[in-house]
Amino acid sequence: MKVAVIYESRTGNTRRAAELIGAAVAELGHEVGVWSTGEVNLDFLADADLVFVGTWTDGIIVAGHRPGDKRRLEAMPGIWGKPTAGFVTYAVHCGKVLDKLARVVRARGGEWIGGRAFRRDKLPEGIGEFVVAALEAVGGPEAVGLEAATSSD
Ligand SMILES: Cc1cc2nc3c(=O)[nH]c(=O)nc-3n(C[C@H](O)[C@H](O)[C@H](O)COP(=O)(O)O)c2cc1C
């Protein structure tokens, strides 16, 4: 499969999450590109089978959580019809930021398949599982290195 990872990051945590996602995708044998929202390779994105979109959590810690630099996310290239998994990083509490990221992804035309929040001081915990779940949702068992089931007699 061809997988595009797009992120928004100010201090590097979400970029690190994006790079970890990219490395996990590559390790499973897929072609992957990782870019910030303003640098996406449009030819690659047009051919992608799966997209990951990530950003940081902006809020007042206990409330008001929203996707960080939302306007930049809203200005990213259209991801028309592509299955898209979201990810966010946060410090302490991220509330319903994934629901709001889902809205942004849908507004760009992406088909939201689910998302996951990663606590910045716990990275890379959970990245591998997240990548496997997203790849499997789109490409089936073979996309995560399992042999296709054969009919038994
Ligand atoms: C203006 C601002 C608001 C933030 N609000 C929250 C918040 O409400 N909850 C939280 O857990 N982290 C909050 N954070 C922390 C960031 O979401 C966290 O450090 C994130 O990993 C930063 O990602 P980046 O390094 O990719 O920029 C805030 C950070 C900034 C700069």
The ligand as an SDF file (V2000), in Angstrom:
LIG
                    3D

 31 33  0  0  0  0  0  0  0  0999 V2000
   -1.0410   27.0620   23.3020 C   0  0  0  0  0  0  0  0  0  0  0  0
   -0.9510   25.6330   23.7830 C   0  0  0  0  0  0  0  0  0  0  0  0
   -2.0490   25.0320   24.3560 C   0  0  0  0  0  0  0  0  0  0  0  0
   -1.9920   23.7060   24.8180 C   0  0  0  0  0  0  0  0  0  0  0  0
   -3.0880   23.1420   25.3950 N   0  0  0  0  0  0  0  0  0  0  0  0
   -3.0320   21.8750   25.8580 C   0  0  0  0  0  0  0  0  0  0  0  0
   -4.1740   21.2630   26.4690 C   0  0  0  0  0  0  0  0  0  0  0  0
   -5.2460   21.8530   26.6100 O   0  0  0  0  0  0  0  0  0  0  0  0
   -4.0610   19.9850   26.9040 N   0  0  0  0  0  0  0  0  0  0  0  0
   -2.8950   19.2710   26.7940 C   0  0  0  0  0  0  0  0  0  0  0  0
   -2.8410   18.1250   27.2410 O   0  0  0  0  0  0  0  0  0  0  0  0
   -1.8000   19.8040   26.1880 N   0  0  0  0  0  0  0  0  0  0  0  0
   -1.8520   21.0850   25.7280 C   0  0  0  0  0  0  0  0  0  0  0  0
   -0.7470   21.6360   25.1130 N   0  0  0  0  0  0  0  0  0  0  0  0
    0.4670   20.8040   24.9640 C   0  0  0  0  0  0  0  0  0  0  0  0
    0.6420   20.2960   23.5370 C   0  0  0  0  0  0  0  0  0  0  0  0
   -0.5640   19.7740   22.9940 O   0  0  0  0  0  0  0  0  0  0  0  0
    1.7040   19.1840   23.5120 C   0  0  0  0  0  0  0  0  0  0  0  0
    2.9010   19.6510   24.0710 O   0  0  0  0  0  0  0  0  0  0  0  0
    1.9380   18.6830   22.0990 C   0  0  0  0  0  0  0  0  0  0  0  0
    2.6280   17.4410   22.1650 O   0  0  0  0  0  0  0  0  0  0  0  0
    2.7130   19.6760   21.2670 C   0  0  0  0  0  0  0  0  0  0  0  0
    2.9370   19.1320   19.9870 O   0  0  0  0  0  0  0  0  0  0  0  0
    4.0950   19.6520   19.0410 P   0  0  0  0  0  0  0  0  0  0  0  0
    5.4150   19.3950   19.7610 O   0  0  0  0  0  0  0  0  0  0  0  0
    3.9810   18.7960   17.8340 O   0  0  0  0  0  0  0  0  0  0  0  0
    3.8770   21.0940   18.7810 O   0  0  0  0  0  0  0  0  0  0  0  0
   -0.7800   22.9640   24.6770 C   0  0  0  0  0  0  0  0  0  0  0  0
    0.3200   23.5650   24.0590 C   0  0  0  0  0  0  0  0  0  0  0  0
    0.2470   24.8820   23.6190 C   0  0  0  0  0  0  0  0  0  0  0  0
    1.4520   25.5080   22.9620 C   0  0  0  0  0  0  0  0  0  0  0  0
  1  2  1  0
  2  3  1  0
  2 30  2  0
  3  4  2  0
  4  5  1  0
  4 28  1  0
  5  6  2  0
  6  7  1  0
  6 13  1  0
  7  8  2  0
  7  9  1  0
  9 10  1  0
 10 11  2  0
 10 12  1  0
 12 13  2  0
 13 14  1  0
 14 15  1  0
 14 28  1  0
 15 16  1  0
 16 17  1  0
 16 18  1  0
 18 19  1  0
 18 20  1  0
 20 21  1  0
 20 22  1  0
 22 23  1  0
 23 24  1  0
 24 25  2  0
 24 26  1  0
 24 27  1  0
 28 29  2  0
 29 30  1  0
 30 31  1  0
M  END
$$$$
